[in-house]
Amino acid sequence: MIKIHREVYGQGQPLVMLHGWSMHSGIWRRFAQGLAEHFQVICLDLPGHGRSEGVTPYTLERISAALLAAIPRDRFHVLGWSLGGTVALDLAHRFPEKVASLTLLAANPRFVQGEQWPGVKAEVLRSFADNLAVSCQATLMRFLALQVKGLANGKELLKQLKQAVQECEAPAVSTLQGGLDILAHSDLTLSFQQLGCPVQAILGGRDSLIPAQCGERLQYLRPDANIRLLRDAGHVPFLSHQREIVELLAGAL
């Protein structure tokens, strides 16, 4: 069995939280402690990230199976941020009997821009992949800066991101490349549309990676989905708008 690191806070309904690319569960800590007043919060390090062992090949199927084996509850809500949102959606699709609801936080079913689909340009992901081979550390720092681009409190948020990331060693380049491959090639729009559980998405109006226009496409795919837009938030709304998101989740779940 793959060793998956987890941090658990609070009691009550279980809420599994999955972090983004190159991160680990430490990024959630303050946010998780706020949510712990309402839920049992279970933070998992994605395979190959933080203190979790890796999987080979680095596919959604292998990742979801490893994570499910590490969740100590039979049924749970799941929240995923960025790459973690893609994994959370895959988990809900593969194991519908386990997932009570899905929350996408600054995440969507298709990361890359396409015809009538707002997203990141494919060349942006390709440049990250190319630069990883040259300088992993510089590439990660560039990615952190992109997450807070254009925000009034961007410098403070960037400091928080750097402090959290530096708590653990960076993932292996093969793991980082695997995560980028998932983001570049996964299209889970049909899975999102067909999910039987309640779905919500919380997006940032100033997110440079997940365009706010994604909310309209998500609502079109799932008229019953609860789509919320935090107009002044970027790609890390759980750092900049913690209180608002805690209240949204407490009310919705």
Steps between C-alpha positions, in 0.01 A plus 500: 500500500623850412574709807285816491559770760191650662422768756163489679327786680169520688198272513173460314429441133824399323635748245799377299719778358744457210766764430642626172803432282840503678336568839421289809245495783686765697356761267155429646589515870347833604203449269447145628502616860224749416295229331554264794229688691251346254658181358752228554756631253726238340792654307689259273835549330463399136726209399858617460427829678590600854539188711312258271660228293473524123313287248611374162365567247378839620140469384166607643401137539804416715479826696130462585543137607792589730310788659182300555693234689629772737160652585379363837128554432254305285331811360629855485479842337799586283650840417779546248707805417664544158655161404332363814168598345571282197587211733193563719274493194660177382456351849131593503455352152678171575355446847150655506397284795772666711464868413211693655577829321769667290639852541735643237707783648677705233475188283307372201447179300729613219808706580613585146326750277295356215228590256229673705685404819691762702822378656877519501670513160672172416832677441505624860497142629757398239733775618470378860579146387801615294634719782475221759787322328713816517424623852233337714527759780470800269201344327321441830564858613363629170189288550447639850529856370246429227244395761494845662556708187310828502373475858522797735638281779703283264833545681359379832324205336818407312690502829245261652523269199881492512504427873255211457679352198840510670372288789557189285742407225376569149346203317718308257512645150329185368207562738477865400508405131230241566278762662547736206414218260174443687412869483599522133305197376207436736151597392251397767211716384283196428581350839411832663170507314410143595587505872211391720614691809446871577765723340625849573784715373666800664697714255707816520420800285871583468628146455769493230482121463127420523313778316186627669311423176533132588212553739262558210613180326468300823149633555410406143628144553327470839204736543461358852859584600562770759752738337649778712734775376721693744570804286819617672655155547777342294614139482543461878160612635536281811787730607348834400131429571509233768203622704272529197584151376459342844153656519415382146605145576329489840175615338521281189612171652 
